[in-house]
Amino acid sequence: MSFLKKLKEKFKSEESEQVSDKYKDGLSKTRNSFSGKINDLVARYRKVDEDFFEDLEEILISADVGVSTVMDLIDELKMEVKRQNIKDTAQVKEVISEKLVEIYQGEDDDVVEGLNIQENQLSVILFVGVNGVGKTTTIGKMANKLKEEGKSVVLAAGDTFRAGAIEQLEVWGQRADVEVIKHSEGSDPAAVIYDGIQAAKSRKADVLLCDTAGRLQNKVNLMNELTKVKRTIEKEIPGAPHEVLLVLDATTGQNAMSQAKTFSQATDVSGIVLTKLDGTAKGGIVLAIRNELQIPVKFVGLGEKITDLQPFDANAFVYGLFADMLEDDVQ
Amino acid sequence: MAFEGLADRLQSTIQKIKGKGKVSEQDVKEMTREVRLALLEADVNFKVVKDFVKRVKERSIGQEVMESLTPGQQVIKVVKEELTSLMGGEQSKIAVADRPPTVIMMVGLQGAGKTTTTGKLANLLRKKFNRNPLLVAADVYRPAAINQLQTLGKQLDMPVFSLGTEVSPVEIANKAIEQAKENHNDYVIIDTAGRLHVDTDLMDELQQIKSDVKPNEIFLVVDAMTGQDAVNVAESFNEQLDISGVVLTKLDGDTRGGAALSIKAVTDKPIKFAGMGEKLDEFEPFHPERMASRILGMGDVLSLIEKAQDNVDEKKAKELEEKMRSASFTFDDFLDQMAQVKSMGPMEDLIGMLPGANKMKGLKNVQFDEKQITHVEAIIQSMTKKERQDPGLMNASRKKRIAKGSGRSVSEVNRLLKQFDEMKKMMKQMTNQQKGKKGKKGKGMNFPFM
């Protein structure tokens, strides 16, 4: 059975049509442009030659996959084409998607994509990221999601720097109907988080979501502040924070790699939330980050509604990207 | 890793070419491939890169690079020139309406930094131009966006116009203009909600605001970290609103900021300002030249060093070093050096960028006049071969002859001879310094012309 059929069948059997529909909606622009281009490419070229690979390289780069990842991928593809003696471009299509999925999933098929939520104990999730990626919005959406799953949630307004950030989180708190612990603007974020933990404990909450101020990763002082916040959490609850989620804007280019690296050094990032994937940005940087840093994407933001936060599913993501190709192939 | 600059990238290719007498087309192809990678790593859109590399290749395969003895540096030079010219000149002007108020609309994607930029722009207008702006909170969608602008207004002690979140942004904008007229605010800055360029409804809303308030400026606010998608965003906003300029935000991060080039290439609208920090006064006019260096991954000083290196040919520089050490430096060498240095551009700039140059005795008060250099050349060219080799031969009658031949005065000839002598001493100092700091960037940085 071909790889594509396997993937397709996996979807059918998992009855995850709904999820993949959501992905397809959110990613429809992405998919059209991305796999549309691969189809164009395949149609344009008869032979798998140097020009073909150059164009393929461009398609991948235009999706923000990252230059070095693309180079590696192209090298591997070339080897594979040689090994299997592929001369026809239609055949190479399959190898391309196979390789991409491989990069997503790595060697390890069992990477936990879901959240590490403890039973009968307070779980703390820390949100970090640069300015304007959508940390506060993501927290609002996630609070709603967890609440719908029957969890009791408390939010800590740790962004004490940006004007209006506390109020913004409060609005989301009202929308999701959860409590927000806050201090005044300009106060110590670690102190807010500390109070958040105490409040969540005394209310016997299941999950505490901690907001932090956006900061550029090259600001050493601000990164140290973040490390301090994390230490505060560690001290109060052994084993916490249970998740440190780096929020990444899908429109971000190669700098996302630098963000992932530096934030990981400061706070030991456990997962990524990829936001704003409903635009025309391709979010291909996820490939590179997964490939180079082994940080899994846990959620994706596919819109502005409170329900537009979806768990990341590598298969669904790839399916979304390649839906056209897959359907062509299977029919 | 992925973030090395173009200079580094080209190193290995240059090493390969170094031994060759001639640079082949294949070599140029390899070098332009490195240029392409460097630009792509800097997030310049691949289509823009393609056009760009084509131009660089054409220039490089031409005589400029092929015949240069330092082709690697020559390529960098060509790239930087092309890049800087593509980025355009500095343009931080803000329009002024014939009849106040001047209206500025801020537009862009979510999280680009529109609200913060609104505050920064207002601050600049007041501080630099003594204006009295009214800030307009027209973002009714993002929770607490109005609150954010109001807080900024408080920090700046500036009025903020708001009608809450229940009124349409179009109406808010219209009413704000009315109020500005009543209160004699000479500028109105409208902070609109972040939106996707493909969101038809919200883009229509911006068009509605535009046709109602007829803004003098529409600034597209773009995050400097934006990747390949920057072209789609900029193109789309420009098509629908005919923006008048761009503000690049978060440039204080460590991104290369190739998006700047993409945006400029697809919209041909000037990038006017750059956000350089979270504080309200961290807002600067955009410097295209600096941006070009940044995209290529080299600082200002570094680019100057390269500028020097690509003009001072290495073989000659080595010979020169030998001569300086053995103190056999002659007027012929001087002439040679001067010709090379002249091709580098304005002398003052070059000296100014030399680390430690200001502290150096003899360099401190020297005025650099390009004309003077021509005079010096004339004087030297009027010397006999022997005199050029051995300045010790000089006597009064020789000096008179030289002065006549060059059309300069004897005192000028004397001054040159004295300077030449001083220069030789200085060269010794410099070579000693170089020996002291082995492996530093000073290599090849000989400035014996003074």
Boltz contact constraints between the chains, C-beta under 6 A:
constraints:
  - contact:
      token1: [A, 58]
      token2: [B, 46]
      max_distance: 6.0
  - contact:
      token1: [A, 61]
      token2: [B, 40]
      max_distance: 6.0
  - contact:
      token1: [A, 61]
      token2: [B, 46]
      max_distance: 6.0
  - contact:
      token1: [A, 62]
      token2: [B, 46]
      max_distance: 6.0
  - contact:
      token1: [A, 62]
      token2: [B, 228]
      max_distance: 6.0
  - contact:
      token1: [A, 64]
      token2: [B, 227]
      max_distance: 6.0
  - contact:
      token1: [A, 64]
      token2: [B, 228]
      max_distance: 6.0
  - contact:
      token1: [A, 67]
      token2: [B, 37]
      max_distance: 6.0
  - contact:
      token1: [A, 67]
      token2: [B, 40]
      max_distance: 6.0
  - contact:
      token1: [A, 67]
      token2: [B, 41]
      max_distance: 6.0
  - contact:
      token1: [A, 68]
      token2: [B, 2]
      max_distance: 6.0
  - contact:
      token1: [A, 132]
      token2: [B, 111]
      max_distance: 6.0
  - contact:
      token1: [A, 132]
      token2: [B, 113]
      max_distance: 6.0
  - contact:
      token1: [A, 163]
      token2: [B, 148]
      max_distance: 6.0
  - contact:
      token1: [A, 163]
      token2: [B, 151]
      max_distance: 6.0
  - contact:
      token1: [A, 163]
      token2: [B, 152]
      max_distance: 6.0
  - contact:
      token1: [A, 164]
      token2: [B, 144]
      max_distance: 6.0
  - contact:
      token1: [A, 164]
      token2: [B, 147]
      max_distance: 6.0
  - contact:
      token1: [A, 164]
      token2: [B, 148]
      max_distance: 6.0
  - contact:
      token1: [A, 164]
      token2: [B, 151]
      max_distance: 6.0
  - contact:
      token1: [A, 167]
      token2: [B, 144]
      max_distance: 6.0
  - contact:
      token1: [A, 167]
      token2: [B, 147]
      max_distance: 6.0
  - contact:
      token1: [A, 168]
      token2: [B, 143]
      max_distance: 6.0
  - contact:
      token1: [A, 168]
      token2: [B, 144]
      max_distance: 6.0
  - contact:
      token1: [A, 171]
      token2: [B, 143]
      max_distance: 6.0
  - contact:
      token1: [A, 171]
      token2: [B, 144]
      max_distance: 6.0
  - contact:
      token1: [A, 216]
      token2: [B, 253]
      max_distance: 6.0
  - contact:
      token1: [A, 218]
      token2: [B, 253]
      max_distance: 6.0
  - contact:
      token1: [A, 218]
      token2: [B, 254]
      max_distance: 6.0
  - contact:
      token1: [A, 251]
      token2: [B, 226]
      max_distance: 6.0
  - contact:
      token1: [A, 251]
      token2: [B, 229]
      max_distance: 6.0
  - contact:
      token1: [A, 252]
      token2: [B, 225]
      max_distance: 6.0
  - contact:
      token1: [A, 252]
      token2: [B, 227]
      max_distance: 6.0
  - contact:
      token1: [A, 253]
      token2: [B, 43]
      max_distance: 6.0
  - contact:
      token1: [A, 253]
      token2: [B, 227]
      max_distance: 6.0
  - contact:
      token1: [A, 254]
      token2: [B, 41]
      max_distance: 6.0
  - contact:
      token1: [A, 254]
      token2: [B, 43]
      max_distance: 6.0
  - contact:
      token1: [A, 255]
      token2: [B, 225]
      max_distance: 6.0
  - contact:
      token1: [A, 255]
      token2: [B, 255]
      max_distance: 6.0
  - contact:
      token1: [A, 258]
      token2: [B, 254]
      max_distance: 6.0
  - contact:
      token1: [A, 279]
      token2: [B, 196]
      max_distance: 6.0
  - contact:
      token1: [A, 280]
      token2: [B, 229]
      max_distance: 6.0
  - contact:
      token1: [A, 280]
      token2: [B, 232]
      max_distance: 6.0
  - contact:
      token1: [A, 281]
      token2: [B, 229]
      max_distance: 6.0
